[in-house]
């Protein structure tokens, strides 16, 4: 009888622990769900160091250094700040932790010129679904690009035209831009901190992005072409000379759904 009671108590404790763990596990959001409240997300940067992150020189963006360095990454005034370390040589800074289904938010204040990106499920070589941060003339924010992936994935619904306050909307895009050129300067605060978000769910994945809380792009892939998990990454593109212009990211947060 005592043995039975002991086993029952152990079973009860285990069941309670499993129930508690299940209650803490976030269910994947529905397709049209709004962004996760920032207060419910976990901070990935500490504002003082690159703890929890590492630089990768294994992508093609680090070819100028023959993949010996991955650009220049440091924390300046509380923000992860990146640039090319020598003309033409960029790279990636990646989370040490791997993520599957998740939503990530960042605050961004980049110089207008360098090409960057928010990498989702990235490999060390930079293969990833990318939420675009092509912050330059003819570039785009929060479109979806298949970095190093098959399938020719490149979805955008607007492009910068000249200064950052001027855009051209692609009326033929599969996912229509939720703003027009006249409204863009009201949504995007030039030379200030702005919030960008991306959510990736499933495999083949659905990738959803937001600019300052406005849903900007949604793309669902048609086949599984990439691993289920990978790092969250930030990029400084190779090419040109961007040793004196910088990308800046702070208050980086994630919500895991698996």
Helices and strands as residue ranges (DSSP letters): H 2-24, G 38-40, E 42-43, E 53-56, G 60-65, E 72-76, E 79-83, E 91-95, E 102-108, E 115-122, E 128-134, E 141-147, E 154-155, E 158-160, E 167-169, H 181-187, E 194-201, E 206-211, E 214-220, E 231-236, E 247-256
